[in-house]
Amino acid sequence: MGRLGVTEILVILAIVLLLFGGKKIPELMKGLGSGIKEFKNAAKDDQQPADKKEDETKE
């Protein structure tokens, strides 16, 4: 499988538009964006050193 070309992307977008309709797409994108934001925050929290996490839990 190679890269997606312009034609393939347009076909995928057309199918998504047909399945969900024009009004639902902004809601789906908002949900997707908030999910990605939460994932990044969780990943950032996991990367903090252990001593900082212990200090935060003691407070």
N, C-alpha and C positions, 0 to 999 in steps of 0.2 A: 504494500500500500504506500503510495506516494503522498505528496502534499495535496492539500485541497486547493483547487483552482477557483476562479471567480464563479464559473458556472455551477460547480458543486455547492458553493456557499449560498448562491442565490436559490438553488433548488431546496436546500435545507431551510432557509429562511421562509420560503414560500410554504413549505409543509408546516412549519411551526405556526405561521400566520393562519393557515387554514384550520389547524387543530385547536388553537387557543383563541383566535379572534384578536382584533386590534386592541380591544379594551383590556384584555388580561395580560398582554405582554409587558407593559410597564410594571404591573404588580409582580410578575415573575422576575423581572430584572432587579427590582428592589429587594426581593427576598434573596435572590442569588448574591447580590452585593453585600447584604447584611450577613449572610452566611460566610462569605469569604472574609469579611472584616472580623467576625468572631473567631474564625480559624486562625487568622494571623495573630490576633491577640493571645489566643491560647498557645500558639507556637512561641510567641515572644516570652510568655510567662514561664514556659518550660526551659528556656535558654538562660534564665537568670541563675546566678550562682546560688548554691545551697545556703550559704551564710546569710544572704539577703532575704531569702525566703523564710528562714528561721526568725530573723529580726522582725519581719512583717507579721508573723503569726503570734509573736510574743506581745505585740502592742495591743 
